[in-house]
Amino acid sequence: VPALNPDDDRWRAVIERDRAADGLFVYGVRSTGIFCRPTCASRRPRRDRVQFFDTAAAALAAGFRACRRCRPLEAAVDPWAARIH
């Protein structure tokens, strides 16, 4: 029986832009040096260029910078929840 690879689940969450995965991990793209949330609307990187991190701090420590599009250093806020008063 092959061992389960948690990175496969993380990659699936990135491909599906799974909102439930936001806040659980971030991913860095080696070719750009940028890290993103799983739900980032940016173009999908090649799988072999992706590195997963448990926290944004770990991605920063590895030399990646935060994406300007999904802003992974900011608290995750549901845009619909912000509209409810």
C-alpha positions in Angstrom: 0.0 0.0 0.0 1.6 3.3 -1.0 2.0 5.9 1.7 -0.4 8.8 1.5 1.2 12.1 0.5 -0.4 15.2 2.2 1.0 17.4 -0.5 -1.2 15.6 -3.0 -4.3 16.8 -1.0 -2.8 20.3 -0.8 -2.2 20.4 -4.5 -5.8 19.2 -5.1 -7.0 22.1 -2.9 -4.9 24.6 -5.0 -6.2 23.2 -8.3 -9.8 23.4 -7.0 -9.3 26.7 -5.3 -10.9 25.1 -2.2 -12.0 27.9 0.2 -11.9 25.4 3.1 -8.1 25.2 2.6 -7.5 28.9 3.1 -5.6 29.4 6.4 -4.5 25.8 6.5 -1.4 26.3 4.4 0.2 28.5 1.7 2.2 27.4 -1.4 5.3 29.0 -2.8 6.3 29.0 -6.5 10.0 28.5 -6.9 10.2 30.1 -10.4 8.7 33.4 -9.2 9.6 33.4 -5.5 6.0 34.2 -4.5 3.8 32.4 -2.1 -0.1 32.4 -2.2 -3.2 31.2 -0.5 -4.8 28.0 -2.0 -7.6 30.1 -3.4 -5.5 32.6 -5.2 -6.9 33.6 -8.6 -3.4 33.7 -10.2 -2.4 31.4 -13.0 -1.7 27.9 -11.8 2.0 27.0 -11.5 3.5 23.8 -12.7 3.3 21.2 -9.9 7.1 20.6 -9.9 7.7 24.3 -9.0 5.4 24.3 -6.0 6.5 24.0 -2.4 3.9 23.9 0.5 4.3 25.6 3.8 2.2 25.3 7.0 2.4 29.0 7.6 3.1 32.3 5.8 6.0 32.8 8.3 7.6 29.6 7.1 7.3 30.7 3.4 8.9 34.1 4.3 11.7 32.3 6.1 12.3 30.2 3.0 12.8 33.4 1.0 9.4 33.7 -0.7 7.5 37.0 -0.8 3.8 37.4 -0.4 1.5 37.5 -3.4 0.0 41.0 -4.1 -3.1 39.5 -5.5 -4.3 37.2 -2.7 -2.4 38.9 0.1 -1.6 35.8 2.2 -0.2 37.9 5.1 -3.6 39.5 5.7 -6.3 37.8 7.8 -8.7 35.8 5.6 -12.0 37.7 5.4 -15.0 36.4 3.6 -16.1 39.2 1.2 -19.8 38.2 1.7 -19.6 38.3 5.5 -18.3 41.9 5.3 -21.4 42.9 3.5 -23.8 41.5 6.1 -24.6 44.1 8.8 
